[in-house]
Amino acid sequence: MSIQESGEMYLETIYILQKKKGDIRSIDIAHELGYTKPSISRAVGILKKNDYIEVDSSGVITLTDEGEKIASRIYERHDILTRYLVYLGVDEETAAQDACRVEHVISQDSFEKMKEEYHRRMKEQS
């Protein structure tokens, strides 16, 4: 099943928050993204319905295996794209904002080539 950009963004946010905080709830996502609780509740419902997340009886959200796979892929894209843009001379804030937009639309092939080039350049500098 294909997931929309907004769904990828929510999954990535859940992934990052879980790494930082452990257990997270809808309110944590709302605070992180600056969205209203009803917007987050709707998104959580859609992600749950599509088996990307699970929500336990106390409201703790966890990624399913499929949700974590998507989230970690998007997070890797964001991380590599941001670091590469900074390496090229873009300021960190702009690089992170641009990476956030690009991470959802870049093809896997193009991303892999950029990742290889980034790692090659980093190795040369070592």
N, C-alpha and C positions, 0 to 999 in steps of 0.2 A: 504494500500500500504506500502511495506517495503521500508525503506530509507537506503542508504548506509552510512558507517561511515563518509565519507567526508561531506555528507549532514547534518548529525547530528552535526558535528563540526561547520559547517557554521551557523546552527540554534542556537547552543549554543553561538557562538560568537555574533550573532545578539542580542540574549537575554541579554547577559552580557553588551554589549555596550548600548542597550536601557535603561537598569537599571542605567548605569553610566551617559549617555549623553542625553537621551531623543531621539530626532530625529537623525537618522543615515542614511548615504548614502553609496554607494559602496566603496567610497574612504576611509571611516572610517574602513570598514572591511579589505580593502587592507593594511592599515597602521597597524592595530592590528595583522594581521596574517603574514605580510611581504610578501604577494603575489602580483603579478602584477595585474594591473587593468583589463586586458583582462581575466585573470583567474577568477577574482571575477565576472566579467560581465557574464561569461559563467555559473558559479555556481548560480548566482542570477536568470538568465533565467530559469535554470532547477528547482530551488525552486519555482519560480513564476508559471511555467507551471504545477507543481504538487500541487499547491494551499497551499504551506507552508508559503509563504510570499505574500505581496502586495507591489507594488511600485507606488507611486502617480506621478503626472505630474512633480513635482519638484525633483523627485528622492529619496524621503524619503521612506525608507523600514520599513514595519511593519509586524510582525508575524500574520498569521491567527490563529484562535483558535487551529487548528490541529498543526501548526508549533510551537505555544507556548507550547502546551502539550508535544511535543517531546523535545523541548529545555529545558523546566523546569525539565523534567525527567532526561535528560543527565546532566544538571547542578547540580541537587541533587546528582546524582551518583558521579560526580566529587568532589563535596564538602565533602560528607561523606567519600569517599575513601581516599581523601587527609588527612582529619582530623584523620581518623583511622590509616593510615600509620604513621603519625606524632606521634600519641599516642603510637604506637608500637616502636618508636625510629628512624624512618627514617627522614632524614633532609627534611625540607619543600620543597625545590626545587625538589629534587628527588621524593618525595611523590607526588607532583603536576604533574610531568612528567609521573610517573607510573600510576597515577589515570587517566590521559588523555588517556592512551592506554587501560587500563582495562575497563573504563566506557562504551566502545562501544561493548565489547564482553562478559561481565559477564551476566549470566542469571538473570532474575528478581528474581527467587527464591534464588539464592546465594546472590544477592545484599540485599534482604530483611533480610536474616539471618545475614549478616554482619552489616547491619544497626541496627537491634535489639540488637546485641551484643555490638556494639559501644555505643548505648544509655544506655544499661544496665551498662556498665562500667563507663560511665560518671555520671550516677545517683549514683553509689556506691561511687564515689569520692566526691560527693557533701556533 
